[in-house]
Amino acid sequence: MQLSHRITHLTGGGSDGWDVFYRSRQMIADGIDVVELTIGEHDIRTDPVILEAMDQAASGGHTGYAMVPGIKTLRETVAKRIQDRTGVPTSYENILITPGGQSALFSSHLAACNQGDRALYLDPFYATYPGTIRGIGAVPVPIKTRAEDAFQPRAEDIAAEAEGAASLLINSPNNPTGTVYSYETLQGIAGVCQDFDLWLISDEVYDTQVWEGDHISPRALPGMAERTLVVGSMSKSHAMTGSRVGWICGPKDAIDHLITLATHTTYGVAGFIQDAAEFALHQGPDLEDKIAEPFRRRRELAQGIIAAQNTVTLIPAQGAMYLMLDIRATGMSGEAFANALLDAHKIAVMPGESFGEAAAGHIRVAMTIDNVAFAGALETLCDFAKKCANGQGPV
């Protein structure tokens, strides 16, 4: 029996770019100690007060089918959070609760694109973006950003590919680069979307992790609320990665149709998880700051370590839980360097090539282990890079 072309070609018929990650996980399974700086998984885990709220909701019987669009009070809480942060009038009717941000990305593209439509996204990109677009039957079109611009996208580069496209996907604060898009950048993006009648899908799951500048939701720009679908999630802001609860914020008409889609696909999110998410959101910015603070401290550690050497260059780390490091001075690709570092020092990082062609010669480092271990691993990484640049590394 033949499987569908759509399901067998989610990665474009090749590797998904995560070979180093899979190799490091196999080493761990084989009993080898590996320092993992690969994926964006909080080392502090979900706060006990959130887990207690979840337990109380489950024990109290909220384990049956929940409302498919999401519990109204949670939708209202999310809407208020977004309105307070952006100034854009937002009601529960603008919100669909989803099983995590990934489901929201998939559903948003189904809402924006027809079969065969061109769907634009920025390179470097979060690893699932092109597969998500292929999965809904659209054609993924990467738009390269530049290291020399700190990976801020140029409006003219987007416009060059925008004719006839249906959507544009952006992510700020950005994974993998750590870039926070400036107001000027977002103005340029908004102009292209309006000029070419594009849906803008804005992945804002790192909105609480901003170290420099401000997070600006493009939905707040003039003329953008009616053409923007915002993806949000509890995963990064509240360390609830495994709980799988997120949302889409968009025009009411789009949300109404997305609710119909959810009825035929996910059929909603478990009620006790939604109750825990609502509880967590009501704890306000103090809890969000507590969860973000370890990454702020590790970024400061990293800035000091990298400033003390001249082989590895740090792309300005303005937000999110990652560092994008330029290792081109070693003469190696990101993939070759990541594999060599794993072999030599049992430190696992992600090659920049895992996130697109624009990040070739870079690596992404997740700031997801304790401060002392993180600083030690980064110092070892920089020392290894220096040796490679001086011809003392792997041949």
N, C-alpha and C positions, 0 to 999 in steps of 0.2 A: 504493500500500500504506500502511496506517495503522500507525504506531508505537504502542506501548502508552502508555496514559495515565500509567502509573507513571514511565516513562522521560522523557516529555515534560513532566512536571509536578514534577520534582525541586525546582525553585526556586519552586514554588507558582504557576507560570504567569506569573511576572513576572521582574524583574531579580534577579540574585543579589547585588546590592549592591556589586559590585566594579568599577563603571564607571570610577571615578577611577583605580584601579590599571591597568585595561586601557588607559586613555587615556595614562597615564604611560609604559607599556611601548611604545605606538605611537610616542610622541614619541622615546623612546630609539632605536627601530628607524629612525626618520627622521633620526637623527644629532644630536638635541638632547640636550645635557647635562642630566640630571635627577638631583637628589639623592633617592635612594629610601629612604624610611623607612616602607615599606609592609608587607612580609611578614617572617615570622620565620625568616630565613635567616642563619646565622652568617657573619660576614665573615672569620673565621679558617679556615673549612673544616675537613675531617676531619684529625685529627692524622696526620702521616706515619708514626708507629709503628703506627697502626691500618691504614693503607693497606698498609704492608709486610707485616703479618700476613695481610691479605686477599690480597695478591699471592702470598705463599708458599703459602697454602691453595689458590688457584686453580692455580698452577703445579704444585703437588704432586698435582693430579688430583681435587680435591674439587669437581668441576663436574657430576657426574651428579645424578640425583634424590636429594634428601635425605629423611629421614624426615618425613612430613607433620606430626606434632605438633611437630616441631623436634628437633634433635639432643639426646640425653638430657643430655649434659654441659652444654649451654647452658641447658636447662630447669632443671637442678639449680642452676646458677650464679644464674639469675634468682630461683629460689625462695629460695636462701640470702640474696640481697640483700634481698628483700622481708621475710623472717623477721627478719633482723638489724635492719632499719629499723623494723619495726612490732611485733615481739614475738609475732606470730601464727604458730603452727606452719604451715609451708608446705613442700610437697614438689614434686618435678617433676611429679607427677600433677595438681597445681593449676595448671599452666602450659601454655598453647598459644602457640607462637611464630607470629607473623603477619607479613605483608608491610607493616609499618609500623603506626602507631597508627590511621590511618583505617580500615584493614581490620579492626582490632580493634573499633573503634566500630560498624562495620556488623554484624559477626558477633555482637557482644554484644547488639545490639538484636534481631537475628533470634532469639537464644536467649531473650530476655525477652518478646517481643511476638508476638501472633498478628495476622493480617490484621484491620485495622480497630480495633485497640486504641489507646487514647490513651496517648501517650508524652510525659512531661513533661520540660522542660529549662528552664534558667534564662536569662533575658534581662538583660544582653547575653550573647551566645553566640559561640563560634567558628563561622565562616561555614558550615561544612558540616553543622552539627548538624541543622537542620530537613530538609535534603535527604536526609541519611542516614536519618532516621526515615521520610520519605515513601518512600524507596527500598526499605525492607523491608515496605512496605504498611501501616504504622501511621499514626496521625494526630498530628502534632506539636502540642504545647500549650505555649506559652511562659509562664513565670512571671516577671513583672517584678521586678527588684530596683531599689533606689533609690540615686541618687547621694549623697543625704544620709546613707545608711548605709554609704558607701564600697562599695556594691554587695554587702554581706553579705546573703545571702538570709534572709528571715523565715520561720520554720516555719509560721506561720499563713497566709501567702500560698500556700505549697505545699499545705497541707492543704485550702485552699479549692478546689483543682482536682484533688485526689487521688482522690476517690471514683470507683471504677470504672477507674482508670488501671492500667497494667501496670508502668510503669517510671519512674524519675527519673534524668536525666543531670546530673551536676555536674562541675565542673572547678576544681581548686585545686592550686597557684597558678593564677589565672584568666587566660585569654586571652579577651577583650582588656583587662580592667580592671587587672590586676596585683594583684588582691585575693587574699590568703591567708585561707581560711576559718578562723575561730577554733574552739576546742574547743566553745564554747557553740553556735555556728552548726551545727557538725556533729552535736552532740547533738540539736538540734532537728530536723535533717534525718533522723537515724536514727530518732527517735521517730515522725515522719510515715511513714517507710517501713514500720516495724513495725505502726503503727496501721492502715495501709491496705493492707498486704501488697504492697508495691512491691518490685520489683527495683531496686537502686541500681547505676547504671553510673558509675564514678568515673574520670574522665580525669585521670591523674596524670603526664602527660608532662613537666611542668615541676618535678618534685619536687626537683631539684637546684638550682633557681634560686629561693632563698628569701632575701630581704634583711632582712625583719623577721618576728618570730614563728617558728613552727615549722610544718613540713608534717606534717599528721596524716592518715593514711589512714583513712577511715571504716570500712574492713574491720576495723580494730583495736578498734572500739567494741563493747560487749557486745551479743550477739545479731545482729551484722551480717555476720559472715564467711559465713554460709550464704545470704545474699541479696545479696551484693555481687560485681560483676564489675569488676575493676580493669584499666584500660587503661594500658599502659606503652609506652615507645619509647626507642630509642637516638638518635632524631633530635635532640632538644634537649640531653640530658645529655652526649652524646658527639659532637655536630656531625656526625651521620651521616644527614642528612636524605635524601640521594639513595640511600642503601643500602637503605631500606625494610625495616627490621626492628624489630618491636615484639612485644608479648605481651598476652595476657589472663590474669589470675590470678583464679581463682574456685573454687567447689566442684567436687570431682572429677566428680560426675555431669554437671554443666554442661559441664566441659571435655571429657569423653568425647564428648558430643553435638557440641560445637564442632569436635572433631577429625574427626568424620564430615562435618560441613559443609565443613571445609577440604579433605577428600578430593574433594568434588564441586565445589569452586570454585577455590581458589588452588593446591592441591596442594603447599603448603609454600613454603619460602624457600630460596634457593640456599645450598648447603652452605658455600661459601667465604665468603659474607657472614655466615653464622652463626658460623663459626670466628673471623672478625674481631670480631664482637660479643662473643663469649666472651672473647677476648683483651682487648678494651677494658674489659669489666667487671672482669677480674682486675687491672687497673691501679689499682683502688680509688678512693677519694675525691680523691686528689691530682690525678688527671687530670680528674675532674669539676669540681673547684674551678678548675682552670686554664681550663677551657672556659667556666665561669660568670663568672669574674672580670671580663672586659671589660664585661659588662652591669651588674655591681655598680658599677664605676667610673663608667660613663655615667649611671647613676641618680643618683649623688652629684653629678655635674656638672649634671644637669638640676635637681636640687633647689635648687642655688645660683642657677642662671639664673632659675628661675621665682619664687624668693623675692625676687628683685630687681625685680620688676614686679607690677602688681596687676590685670592684665586676664585672664590665663590662670590657671586654677586646676588644680593637680595632684591627681588622686585618689590617695590614699596608695598609692605603688608598693611593695608588699610583696614581690612576686615576679614571675617571668617576665621576658621581654626586651622589654616594652612599657611605655609610659606612656599613661594615659588622661587627656586634658586637656579640661577644661571651658572651652569658648569661647563660652558663652552671653552673656557680657558684650558680645560684638561685635554681638549682635542677629541673627546668622546661624545657619543650620542647619550641622551638621557637614559635610554634603555641599556646601553653597554655599561654606563657608570653604575646604574642601579643594580644590575646583575653582579658586577665586580664588587661593589660595596657589600652586597649580601654574602658573597662567597668569602670575602676577606675578613669582614667584621661582624657578620650576622646582624646587620642593620638593614631593615626593609623600608624602602621608600618607593614612591610611584614615579616611573619615567614620565617626563613631560609629554612624550609621544603618545601616551595613553589617553591624552586629552586633546589630541589634534596636532596638525602639522605646525601650527604657530608656536607651540611650546617645545619643539625639537631642541635638543641641547640644554634642556632644563630638567629639574626634578621637582616633585611636589612632596613636601614634608608635612605630615599631620602633627599638630602640637598636642598629642593625646596621651602622653605619659607624664609621670610626675616630674617636677621641675629639675631635680638632681639628675635623674636618668636622661631627661630630655637634653639638658645642657651637655652632659657627657657624650651622648650620641652625636650631637651636632658638632662638638669639638673634634670627635673622631672623624666625622664625615669631612670636615674642612681640611683636616690633616691629610686624609686619604686623597682628597682632591689635589692638594698641593703636590703630593708625591706623584700622582698621575701626570700633572702638568709638567713636572720635572723629569719625566721618563722613568720614574721608579715604580709605576703602577703596573697593571696587567698589560701584557703585550697584545 
